[in-house]
């Protein structure tokens, strides 16, 4: 199955809404009908119960997920008198993951995905880095950079590099790459990644679409015109749709197979992911589509 690893939190806008990049990926994959699991630590407080119920309602496997008494991390969004974002996440449950035992999910190899806050915060960062480094199946990374939360750049860089060293698929926005490697163009970033383990690098540009870089080609896919209601969860929906397509093509059991795919294969995967992200943007919050909406 697709195993998305990292944080689950709540966005207060002002009412609490379950969020967190890896949690959104798990839900988006499950909605597409792909076996999907979430690995993280969810609080036992009221917000944590809301998150847990949201995951269950969307059919996400939680057998390898932990619960804890620590509070839920909160992203507070205030609009008056102007837009202000405040993160409250000191010693929260998402930072305290002590174990990631994928044997609880049945026979693998699974597709492991990580990124966003779980990649570098607290004990969770080491737990998940070791999981990725020891994993036999395909590994996916979406750094999904949140600069306002990163107070130790050196630590972030170390954990990001550990994931890069074992990631077969890498997705980042052009803004992410400008923050990670400010002295490189997106093309140069992709080239460097493909000189390592990565076989496919997806560089998303919001409404302008995505470029897929492989070791043999560059594939440009335009965006979909849509009346944008909200962009929350668009990147998560994109990467979940890519992973769902990989799972459907049998990559979970043969990670090397993606090295033999054609440009037409990657274009098809990217076009489907762009369509899914556009649907998500047409409605409020992280609300990824179901298969019948993608056609």
N, C-alpha and C positions, 0 to 999 in steps of 0.2 A: 504494500500500500504506500501512499504518500504520507510521510511522517514529517509534519511541520513542527519545528522546535523553537521555543523562545517564550516571549511574554504574552500574557493576557492581562488587560487593564480596563479601566473605564474612562471614557471621555465625558466630562461634565459640560453639557452644551445648552442649557444648564442641567437638564435631566441626564442621569447616568445612562450611557450607551456602551455596551461591550465593544472593546477595540483591542488594538495591538496587531502589528503586522503579521506575525506567524499565526496567530489565532484566525485572522481574516483569511489567510491562505488556506488553512485547514478547512474552514467553512466553504470557501469558494470551490475547492476541489471536491468536497462532499456533495455540494449542490450539482456538480457536473456528473454525478453518478460514479465517481471513482472512490474506492476504499481509502478513507482518509483518517489519520490519527493526529492528535495534538499531544506534544510532550512539553510540559512546563509545570510550574507550581502555581496552583490557584488557591487564593485565600478562602478561608471558611467564613469570612464576614459576609454581610448582606450583599455587597458588590460581587464578591466571589461566587455567591449562590446564583446571582443573576448571570454571570459569565458561564458558569457550569450548565445552567439550564439552557442557555443560548447554544452552547456546543452540542448538548444532547439533542435539542430540538432539530438541529441541522444534520444529525446523523454522524457526528464525529466520534471516532473511537477514543475512549479516555482511559483505557486499561493501563497505559504507561504514564499517566499523568499523576502528579502528586497534589495533595491538599496540605495546607498549612495554616497556622493560627496568625501568621503575620498579616498585616493589612494589605489591601489591594492598592496598587499604584493608580494614581489619578492624573489625568491630563485635564486641567481646568481651562476652559475657553470662555473668555468674557468679551462681550461686544460693546459694552457701554463704559466710558464715553468713546472708546476706540478698541479695536481688536487686540486682545492681550492673551498670550498663551503662558500658562504656568504649570510646571510639572511637579507633582508631589509623589516622590518615589523612594524615599530613604528607608532602607531595611524592609522593603515590601516583599510579599511572597514570591513575586516573579524573579527576585534575585537569589533565592535560596534553594534552587533545585540541586538535590544531592546525588541523584542517580538518573540514568536514562537507559532502561533495560528494554531493548526492542524485542527480546525473546517473548515478552508478555503479549506481543501483537501477532504471534504465530510465525510461520515460516517466511523467511525473506528470500533474497535480499530486498529490502524496501528502498524507496527513494527518500533520502533525508534532505530536508530543506531547513535553512536557518537564515538569520540576519536580524536587522533592526536592533532593538534594545537588548534582547537576550544574547546577542553575540558578544557583548562586552561588559554586562553589568553583574557584579557580585559573584557568588559561587557558581551561579548558573553558567557564566561564561566558560569557566574551566570544564564543567561537566559536559557542555555541548561541544566544545572544541575537541575534547577527547573522543566523544561519540563520532564526530565527523572524521577524525583522523584514523579511527579504527574501523570505519564502516566499509563493508565489501561492495555495497551497491552504489548506485549513482548518488552524487552529492550536488546540491544546488545552493547557491548563495545569492541573496538580495540584500546588500548592505543597508539600503533604505535609510540613509544618513539623517540623523536628527541633531544638527550642530548645537542647538540650544541646550541639549541634555548632556553633551560630551564635555566633561570637565577635566578629563585626563586623556589628551590626544595620543600620547605615547602608548597608553594601555589599549586604546581603541585600535591603533595601528597594529599592535602585536596580535590581537585576537583576529582582526581582519585578515592579516597575512596567514595565520594558521588555517583559516577557512579557505582562503585563496589557494593554498598549497594542495588542497584536496577537493576543490570544487570542479565538477565537470561542466556545469552550466552556471553562468554568471549573468545576473540582470542588474542594471543600474540605470538611473535617469542620467541625462547629460549634466544636471545640476549636482547629482551625487559625485560623478566623476570629477567635476571641476573642484569639488571640495577635497576629495581623496588625493588626486594628483593634479594640483593646480598648474603645474608646469607642462602638462601634456594635453594634447587634443583627445577627444573621444576615440578617434581612430588609433592614436598611439597607445592609449590605454588598452583597447581591445587587442592590439598586436602583442603587447607585453603579456596580457593574460593568456593568449593563445600560444605563446611560447612556453607556457607552463602546462598545467594539467587541463585547463579548460578546452572544451571542444566547440562550445558555442557561447557567444557573448551577445546579449540583447541590450542595446542602448535605446531607452525610450525617451521621447521628446514631447510628452504631453499630447496635445491635439495634432502635432505634426507627424505622429506615427512613431515608427521604430526602425532601427537598423540592426540586422542580424549579421554578426561577423563569425565566420568559420575559418578554418585553416586554408580553405580553398576559395572563398568567395565573400562578397559583401552583398546583402540583400536588403533593399530599402522598401518598406511597406508603409503606405500613407495612412494617416489617421482617418477616423470615421467622423463625419459631421453629425453632431448631436446637440440638442439643447441641454447645456450643462446645468445641472441642479447642484451637484456636489462632486468634488474630486476625491473625497475620502475613500480609501480602499481601492482606488483604480489600479495602482501598481501591484497591490496584493492580488487583485483579480487577474491581472495580466499574467503574473508569474504562476499562479495556480492553474490557469488554463494551459500554459506551456507545459507544466508538469503533468497535467491530466492527459495531454496529447502524447507525451513521452510514455506514460504508463500504458496507455491504450496501444502503443506500438511495441510493447514488450521490453522496453529499456530497463525496467526494474531488474530483470534477470540477465541482461546482457548490456552492460554499460558501454562496452566498446562499440556497439552497433551504431551509435550516433556518428561515429567517425566515417561511416560509409554512406551517410545520407546525402541526397542531392540538394541542390539549391531549391528545387521545387518542393521538397519535403519541408525545408525550413520556412519557405515562404507560406506554405499552407498553415503551418503551426503558428507563425506570427500573425497571419491574417485573422485566424480564429481568436487569438489572444487579444488583438486590437478590438475586435468586435465585442468581446466580453467586457473589456474595460470600458468601452463606450456605453454599453448598456448600464453598467454600474454608475457611470457619471450622469446618467439621465434621471437618477433618483437619489433621494436624500440618504446620506450615510453610506457605510459599507454594505451594499446590498447586491451581491453578485448574482448573475443569471443562472437559470436552469437550462438543461440541454435543448428543450423545445423553443427557447428564446433565441438560440443561436442558429437554428435551422439545420 
